[in-house]
Amino acid sequence: MTVFSLTIKNLVAHRMRMLSTAFAVLLGVAFMAGTLVFSDTLTSTIDGIVGDANENVDAVVRLPRRSV
């Protein structure tokens, strides 16, 4: 009995375990991809808003920071 045939027998015997593991990996990858797309979209939107708000500004006057 080779290692490959033993692996196939084990996978067939535990189909639900294999399917649930594959589903968990798929779900994790989907959540990570969604998070990265969402954060990139949010970053570009905020950059656009700030860029539009400061479009014709030559200088910004701020109060000095107070040390606490």
PATI-265912 format. One record per atom (N, C-alpha, C): residue number from 1; atom name; residue in three letters; x, y, z. Coordinates in pm, 1 decimal. Layout:
@mipa:NUM&kedo:CA&bafi:ALA&c1:X&c2:Y&c3:Z
...
This chain:
@mipa:1&kedo:N&bafi:MET&c1:85.7&c2:-117.4&c3:0.0
@mipa:1&kedo:CA&bafi:MET&c1:0.0&c2:0.0&c3:0.0
@mipa:1&kedo:C&bafi:MET&c1:90.3&c2:123.6&c3:0.0
@mipa:2&kedo:N&bafi:THR&c1:71.4&c2:207.5&c3:-99.6
@mipa:2&kedo:CA&bafi:THR&c1:154.9&c2:326.6&c3:-109.4
@mipa:2&kedo:C&bafi:THR&c1:95.3&c2:439.5&c3:-26.6
@mipa:3&kedo:N&bafi:VAL&c1:175.4&c2:540.3&c3:-7.6
@mipa:3&kedo:CA&bafi:VAL&c1:130.4&c2:657.3&c3:68.9
@mipa:3&kedo:C&bafi:VAL&c1:17.1&c2:726.8&c3:-4.8
@mipa:4&kedo:N&bafi:PHE&c1:26.1&c2:732.6&c3:-137.1
@mipa:4&kedo:CA&bafi:PHE&c1:-78.4&c2:798.4&c3:-216.9
@mipa:4&kedo:C&bafi:PHE&c1:-213.1&c2:728.2&c3:-201.9
@mipa:5&kedo:N&bafi:SER&c1:-215.0&c2:594.7&c3:-210.6
@mipa:5&kedo:CA&bafi:SER&c1:-342.0&c2:522.9&c3:-197.8
@mipa:5&kedo:C&bafi:SER&c1:-398.0&c2:535.1&c3:-56.1
@mipa:6&kedo:N&bafi:LEU&c1:-310.8&c2:538.6&c3:42.5
@mipa:6&kedo:CA&bafi:LEU&c1:-356.8&c2:558.3&c3:179.7
@mipa:6&kedo:C&bafi:LEU&c1:-416.7&c2:697.7&c3:197.6
@mipa:7&kedo:N&bafi:THR&c1:-356.4&c2:796.8&c3:134.8
@mipa:7&kedo:CA&bafi:THR&c1:-409.6&c2:932.9&c3:141.1
@mipa:7&kedo:C&bafi:THR&c1:-546.7&c2:940.9&c3:76.4
@mipa:8&kedo:N&bafi:ILE&c1:-562.6&c2:878.5&c3:-38.9
@mipa:8&kedo:CA&bafi:ILE&c1:-691.8&c2:878.7&c3:-108.9
@mipa:8&kedo:C&bafi:ILE&c1:-798.3&c2:809.0&c3:-25.1
@mipa:9&kedo:N&bafi:LYS&c1:-765.3&c2:696.6&c3:33.9
@mipa:9&kedo:CA&bafi:LYS&c1:-861.1&c2:624.7&c3:119.3
@mipa:9&kedo:C&bafi:LYS&c1:-903.6&c2:710.7&c3:238.5
@mipa:10&kedo:N&bafi:ASN&c1:-807.7&c2:779.5&c3:298.8
@mipa:10&kedo:CA&bafi:ASN&c1:-837.0&c2:863.9&c3:413.9
@mipa:10&kedo:C&bafi:ASN&c1:-925.3&c2:982.3&c3:373.4
@mipa:11&kedo:N&bafi:LEU&c1:-898.7&c2:1041.0&c3:257.2
@mipa:11&kedo:CA&bafi:LEU&c1:-981.5&c2:1152.5&c3:210.6
@mipa:11&kedo:C&bafi:LEU&c1:-1123.0&c2:1107.8&c3:179.7
@mipa:12&kedo:N&bafi:VAL&c1:-1138.2&c2:989.9&c3:120.5
@mipa:12&kedo:CA&bafi:VAL&c1:-1271.4&c2:937.4&c3:90.5
@mipa:12&kedo:C&bafi:VAL&c1:-1346.0&c2:905.4&c3:219.9
@mipa:13&kedo:N&bafi:ALA&c1:-1275.5&c2:853.4&c3:317.6
@mipa:13&kedo:CA&bafi:ALA&c1:-1339.7&c2:817.1&c3:444.5
@mipa:13&kedo:C&bafi:ALA&c1:-1385.1&c2:940.4&c3:522.2
@mipa:14&kedo:N&bafi:HIS&c1:-1315.1&c2:1051.5&c3:504.3
@mipa:14&kedo:CA&bafi:HIS&c1:-1346.5&c2:1173.5&c3:580.6
@mipa:14&kedo:C&bafi:HIS&c1:-1381.7&c2:1287.4&c3:485.0
@mipa:15&kedo:N&bafi:ARG&c1:-1482.2&c2:1265.7&c3:402.3
@mipa:15&kedo:CA&bafi:ARG&c1:-1523.3&c2:1364.2&c3:302.0
@mipa:15&kedo:C&bafi:ARG&c1:-1568.1&c2:1495.2&c3:364.4
@mipa:16&kedo:N&bafi:MET&c1:-1649.7&c2:1488.1&c3:467.8
@mipa:16&kedo:CA&bafi:MET&c1:-1702.9&c2:1610.8&c3:529.1
@mipa:16&kedo:C&bafi:MET&c1:-1590.9&c2:1694.1&c3:591.9
@mipa:17&kedo:N&bafi:ARG&c1:-1493.9&c2:1629.1&c3:652.2
@mipa:17&kedo:CA&bafi:ARG&c1:-1381.2&c2:1700.8&c3:710.0
@mipa:17&kedo:C&bafi:ARG&c1:-1303.6&c2:1774.8&c3:600.4
@mipa:18&kedo:N&bafi:MET&c1:-1283.2&c2:1708.7&c3:487.1
@mipa:18&kedo:CA&bafi:MET&c1:-1211.5&c2:1770.8&c3:376.2
@mipa:18&kedo:C&bafi:MET&c1:-1291.9&c2:1887.0&c3:318.4
@mipa:19&kedo:N&bafi:LEU&c1:-1422.2&c2:1867.6&c3:300.0
@mipa:19&kedo:CA&bafi:LEU&c1:-1506.2&c2:1973.5&c3:244.0
@mipa:19&kedo:C&bafi:LEU&c1:-1517.8&c2:2092.8&c3:338.3
@mipa:20&kedo:N&bafi:SER&c1:-1531.1&c2:2067.9&c3:467.5
@mipa:20&kedo:CA&bafi:SER&c1:-1542.5&c2:2178.9&c3:561.4
@mipa:20&kedo:C&bafi:SER&c1:-1410.2&c2:2254.7&c3:572.8
@mipa:21&kedo:N&bafi:THR&c1:-1298.5&c2:2185.2&c3:563.0
@mipa:21&kedo:CA&bafi:THR&c1:-1168.4&c2:2253.0&c3:564.4
@mipa:21&kedo:C&bafi:THR&c1:-1150.7&c2:2337.8&c3:439.4
@mipa:22&kedo:N&bafi:ALA&c1:-1188.9&c2:2283.8&c3:324.7
@mipa:22&kedo:CA&bafi:ALA&c1:-1179.4&c2:2359.5&c3:199.5
@mipa:22&kedo:C&bafi:ALA&c1:-1270.6&c2:2481.8&c3:204.0
@mipa:23&kedo:N&bafi:PHE&c1:-1389.1&c2:2466.7&c3:259.9
@mipa:23&kedo:CA&bafi:PHE&c1:-1481.3&c2:2579.6&c3:272.0
@mipa:23&kedo:C&bafi:PHE&c1:-1426.4&c2:2685.8&c3:366.2
@mipa:24&kedo:N&bafi:ALA&c1:-1364.4&c2:2644.3&c3:476.2
@mipa:24&kedo:CA&bafi:ALA&c1:-1306.6&c2:2739.5&c3:570.7
@mipa:24&kedo:C&bafi:ALA&c1:-1192.2&c2:2818.7&c3:506.1
@mipa:25&kedo:N&bafi:VAL&c1:-1109.6&c2:2750.9&c3:429.4
@mipa:25&kedo:CA&bafi:VAL&c1:-1000.0&c2:2820.0&c3:360.3
@mipa:25&kedo:C&bafi:VAL&c1:-1056.7&c2:2916.9&c3:257.3
@mipa:26&kedo:N&bafi:LEU&c1:-1155.5&c2:2873.8&c3:181.4
@mipa:26&kedo:CA&bafi:LEU&c1:-1218.4&c2:2960.0&c3:81.4
@mipa:26&kedo:C&bafi:LEU&c1:-1281.4&c2:3082.8&c3:145.9
@mipa:27&kedo:N&bafi:LEU&c1:-1349.8&c2:3063.1&c3:255.8
@mipa:27&kedo:CA&bafi:LEU&c1:-1413.7&c2:3173.3&c3:327.1
@mipa:27&kedo:C&bafi:LEU&c1:-1309.6&c2:3270.7&c3:381.8
@mipa:28&kedo:N&bafi:GLY&c1:-1200.8&c2:3219.4&c3:436.3
@mipa:28&kedo:CA&bafi:GLY&c1:-1095.0&c2:3305.1&c3:487.3
@mipa:28&kedo:C&bafi:GLY&c1:-1030.4&c2:3388.8&c3:378.1
@mipa:29&kedo:N&bafi:VAL&c1:-1004.6&c2:3327.4&c3:264.4
@mipa:29&kedo:CA&bafi:VAL&c1:-945.9&c2:3401.1&c3:151.9
@mipa:29&kedo:C&bafi:VAL&c1:-1043.2&c2:3506.9&c3:101.9
@mipa:30&kedo:N&bafi:ALA&c1:-1171.1&c2:3474.7&c3:96.4
@mipa:30&kedo:CA&bafi:ALA&c1:-1271.3&c2:3571.4&c3:51.0
@mipa:30&kedo:C&bafi:ALA&c1:-1279.5&c2:3690.6&c3:145.5
@mipa:31&kedo:N&bafi:PHE&c1:-1277.1&c2:3665.5&c3:275.5
@mipa:31&kedo:CA&bafi:PHE&c1:-1281.1&c2:3776.0&c3:371.9
@mipa:31&kedo:C&bafi:PHE&c1:-1156.1&c2:3863.4&c3:363.4
@mipa:32&kedo:N&bafi:MET&c1:-1040.4&c2:3802.4&c3:346.1
@mipa:32&kedo:CA&bafi:MET&c1:-917.5&c2:3880.9&c3:333.2
@mipa:32&kedo:C&bafi:MET&c1:-919.9&c2:3964.8&c3:206.5
@mipa:33&kedo:N&bafi:ALA&c1:-963.2&c2:3908.2&c3:95.7
@mipa:33&kedo:CA&bafi:ALA&c1:-971.5&c2:3983.9&c3:-29.7
@mipa:33&kedo:C&bafi:ALA&c1:-1072.0&c2:4098.3&c3:-16.4
@mipa:34&kedo:N&bafi:GLY&c1:-1184.8&c2:4072.0&c3:45.0
@mipa:34&kedo:CA&bafi:GLY&c1:-1284.9&c2:4177.2&c3:65.8
@mipa:34&kedo:C&bafi:GLY&c1:-1234.3&c2:4288.7&c3:154.1
@mipa:35&kedo:N&bafi:THR&c1:-1160.6&c2:4253.3&c3:258.8
@mipa:35&kedo:CA&bafi:THR&c1:-1104.0&c2:4354.1&c3:347.6
@mipa:35&kedo:C&bafi:THR&c1:-1003.1&c2:4441.4&c3:274.8
@mipa:36&kedo:N&bafi:LEU&c1:-917.2&c2:4381.0&c3:194.1
@mipa:36&kedo:CA&bafi:LEU&c1:-817.5&c2:4458.1&c3:120.1
@mipa:36&kedo:C&bafi:LEU&c1:-882.6&c2:4549.2&c3:16.3
@mipa:37&kedo:N&bafi:VAL&c1:-983.5&c2:4500.2&c3:-53.4
@mipa:37&kedo:CA&bafi:VAL&c1:-1053.9&c2:4583.3&c3:-151.6
@mipa:37&kedo:C&bafi:VAL&c1:-1124.5&c2:4698.6&c3:-82.1
@mipa:38&kedo:N&bafi:PHE&c1:-1189.5&c2:4670.8&c3:30.8
@mipa:38&kedo:CA&bafi:PHE&c1:-1260.2&c2:4775.2&c3:105.1
@mipa:38&kedo:C&bafi:PHE&c1:-1164.2&c2:4882.0&c3:155.7
@mipa:39&kedo:N&bafi:SER&c1:-1050.2&c2:4841.9&c3:211.9
@mipa:39&kedo:CA&bafi:SER&c1:-956.7&c2:4941.2&c3:265.3
@mipa:39&kedo:C&bafi:SER&c1:-893.9&c2:5023.8&c3:153.1
@mipa:40&kedo:N&bafi:ASP&c1:-863.5&c2:4962.6&c3:38.3
@mipa:40&kedo:CA&bafi:ASP&c1:-809.7&c2:5039.0&c3:-74.3
@mipa:40&kedo:C&bafi:ASP&c1:-912.5&c2:5138.1&c3:-128.9
@mipa:41&kedo:N&bafi:THR&c1:-1038.0&c2:5095.8&c3:-136.6
@mipa:41&kedo:CA&bafi:THR&c1:-1143.9&c2:5185.2&c3:-183.5
@mipa:41&kedo:C&bafi:THR&c1:-1163.0&c2:5301.5&c3:-88.1
@mipa:42&kedo:N&bafi:LEU&c1:-1163.8&c2:5272.6&c3:40.8
@mipa:42&kedo:CA&bafi:LEU&c1:-1181.0&c2:5376.9&c3:141.3
@mipa:42&kedo:C&bafi:LEU&c1:-1063.6&c2:5474.6&c3:139.0
@mipa:43&kedo:N&bafi:THR&c1:-942.1&c2:5424.8&c3:125.1
@mipa:43&kedo:CA&bafi:THR&c1:-823.8&c2:5510.5&c3:120.3
@mipa:43&kedo:C&bafi:THR&c1:-827.2&c2:5602.4&c3:-1.2
@mipa:44&kedo:N&bafi:SER&c1:-860.3&c2:5549.0&c3:-116.8
@mipa:44&kedo:CA&bafi:SER&c1:-864.7&c2:5632.7&c3:-236.9
@mipa:44&kedo:C&bafi:SER&c1:-977.6&c2:5735.4&c3:-229.8
@mipa:45&kedo:N&bafi:THR&c1:-1089.9&c2:5699.6&c3:-168.7
@mipa:45&kedo:CA&bafi:THR&c1:-1200.5&c2:5794.5&c3:-153.9
@mipa:45&kedo:C&bafi:THR&c1:-1161.5&c2:5909.0&c3:-61.7
@mipa:46&kedo:N&bafi:ILE&c1:-1100.4&c2:5877.2&c3:50.6
@mipa:46&kedo:CA&bafi:ILE&c1:-1059.4&c2:5982.1&c3:145.5
@mipa:46&kedo:C&bafi:ILE&c1:-950.4&c2:6069.4&c3:84.0
@mipa:47&kedo:N&bafi:ASP&c1:-856.1&c2:6010.1&c3:11.7
@mipa:47&kedo:CA&bafi:ASP&c1:-753.3&c2:6088.9&c3:-56.1
@mipa:47&kedo:C&bafi:ASP&c1:-815.3&c2:6184.3&c3:-157.2
@mipa:48&kedo:N&bafi:GLY&c1:-916.1&c2:6139.3&c3:-228.8
@mipa:48&kedo:CA&bafi:GLY&c1:-985.2&c2:6225.2&c3:-324.3
@mipa:48&kedo:C&bafi:GLY&c1:-1058.6&c2:6339.2&c3:-257.4
@mipa:49&kedo:N&bafi:ILE&c1:-1125.0&c2:6312.1&c3:-145.5
@mipa:49&kedo:CA&bafi:ILE&c1:-1198.5&c2:6415.9&c3:-73.0
@mipa:49&kedo:C&bafi:ILE&c1:-1102.2&c2:6520.7&c3:-18.6
@mipa:50&kedo:N&bafi:VAL&c1:-992.6&c2:6476.9&c3:41.9
@mipa:50&kedo:CA&bafi:VAL&c1:-893.9&c2:6570.4&c3:96.8
@mipa:50&kedo:C&bafi:VAL&c1:-828.2&c2:6649.1&c3:-15.8
@mipa:51&kedo:N&bafi:GLY&c1:-800.2&c2:6583.6&c3:-126.5
@mipa:51&kedo:CA&bafi:GLY&c1:-740.6&c2:6653.6&c3:-240.4
@mipa:51&kedo:C&bafi:GLY&c1:-833.2&c2:6759.0&c3:-298.1
@mipa:52&kedo:N&bafi:ASP&c1:-962.5&c2:6726.9&c3:-306.6
@mipa:52&kedo:CA&bafi:ASP&c1:-1059.5&c2:6825.0&c3:-355.9
@mipa:52&kedo:C&bafi:ASP&c1:-1076.7&c2:6940.7&c3:-258.4
@mipa:53&kedo:N&bafi:ALA&c1:-1074.9&c2:6912.9&c3:-128.6
@mipa:53&kedo:CA&bafi:ALA&c1:-1092.8&c2:7018.4&c3:-29.0
@mipa:53&kedo:C&bafi:ALA&c1:-973.2&c2:7113.4&c3:-26.3
@mipa:54&kedo:N&bafi:ASN&c1:-854.1&c2:7065.2&c3:-55.3
@mipa:54&kedo:CA&bafi:ASN&c1:-733.8&c2:7148.2&c3:-50.2
@mipa:54&kedo:C&bafi:ASN&c1:-683.2&c2:7185.8&c3:-189.3
@mipa:55&kedo:N&bafi:GLU&c1:-771.7&c2:7185.1&c3:-287.9
@mipa:55&kedo:CA&bafi:GLU&c1:-729.2&c2:7205.3&c3:-426.1
@mipa:55&kedo:C&bafi:GLU&c1:-668.8&c2:7343.4&c3:-450.3
@mipa:56&kedo:N&bafi:ASN&c1:-730.7&c2:7448.5&c3:-402.0
@mipa:56&kedo:CA&bafi:ASN&c1:-683.4&c2:7584.8&c3:-427.1
@mipa:56&kedo:C&bafi:ASN&c1:-620.3&c2:7647.4&c3:-303.5
@mipa:57&kedo:N&bafi:VAL&c1:-565.9&c2:7568.1&c3:-215.1
@mipa:57&kedo:CA&bafi:VAL&c1:-505.3&c2:7617.8&c3:-91.5
@mipa:57&kedo:C&bafi:VAL&c1:-354.9&c2:7626.6&c3:-112.0
@mipa:58&kedo:N&bafi:ASP&c1:-299.8&c2:7746.9&c3:-82.5
@mipa:58&kedo:CA&bafi:ASP&c1:-155.8&c2:7765.3&c3:-96.5
@mipa:58&kedo:C&bafi:ASP&c1:-82.9&c2:7745.3&c3:35.8
@mipa:59&kedo:N&bafi:ALA&c1:-147.8&c2:7780.3&c3:147.2
@mipa:59&kedo:CA&bafi:ALA&c1:-83.8&c2:7766.9&c3:277.8
@mipa:59&kedo:C&bafi:ALA&c1:-189.7&c2:7735.3&c3:382.2
@mipa:60&kedo:N&bafi:VAL&c1:-146.8&c2:7670.5&c3:488.1
@mipa:60&kedo:CA&bafi:VAL&c1:-236.3&c2:7635.0&c3:598.1
@mipa:60&kedo:C&bafi:VAL&c1:-177.6&c2:7692.8&c3:725.8
@mipa:61&kedo:N&bafi:VAL&c1:-260.9&c2:7763.8&c3:802.4
@mipa:61&kedo:CA&bafi:VAL&c1:-217.3&c2:7822.2&c3:929.1
@mipa:61&kedo:C&bafi:VAL&c1:-276.6&c2:7738.1&c3:1040.7
@mipa:62&kedo:N&bafi:ARG&c1:-190.7&c2:7690.9&c3:1130.4
@mipa:62&kedo:CA&bafi:ARG&c1:-234.5&c2:7609.9&c3:1242.7
@mipa:62&kedo:C&bafi:ARG&c1:-180.3&c2:7666.9&c3:1371.6
@mipa:63&kedo:N&bafi:LEU&c1:-249.1&c2:7639.2&c3:1477.9
@mipa:63&kedo:CA&bafi:LEU&c1:-199.7&c2:7676.4&c3:1610.0
@mipa:63&kedo:C&bafi:LEU&c1:-86.0&c2:7581.4&c3:1647.2
@mipa:64&kedo:N&bafi:PRO&c1:9.5&c2:7630.2&c3:1725.4
@mipa:64&kedo:CA&bafi:PRO&c1:115.8&c2:7539.4&c3:1768.6
@mipa:64&kedo:C&bafi:PRO&c1:60.3&c2:7431.7&c3:1862.3
@mipa:65&kedo:N&bafi:ARG&c1:119.8&c2:7316.2&c3:1858.4
@mipa:65&kedo:CA&bafi:ARG&c1:76.7&c2:7206.5&c3:1945.3
@mipa:65&kedo:C&bafi:ARG&c1:115.3&c2:7235.8&c3:2089.1
@mipa:66&kedo:N&bafi:ARG&c1:23.8&c2:7206.3&c3:2178.4
@mipa:66&kedo:CA&bafi:ARG&c1:52.9&c2:7221.8&c3:2320.6
@mipa:66&kedo:C&bafi:ARG&c1:108.9&c2:7092.1&c3:2372.8
@mipa:67&kedo:N&bafi:SER&c1:214.7&c2:7101.0&c3:2449.0
@mipa:67&kedo:CA&bafi:SER&c1:267.8&c2:6978.8&c3:2511.4
@mipa:67&kedo:C&bafi:SER&c1:189.3&c2:6951.6&c3:2638.0
@mipa:68&kedo:N&bafi:VAL&c1:156.3&c2:6828.3&c3:2657.3
@mipa:68&kedo:CA&bafi:VAL&c1:72.6&c2:6788.7&c3:2770.9
@mipa:68&kedo:C&bafi:VAL&c1:159.5&c2:6741.3&c3:2883.8
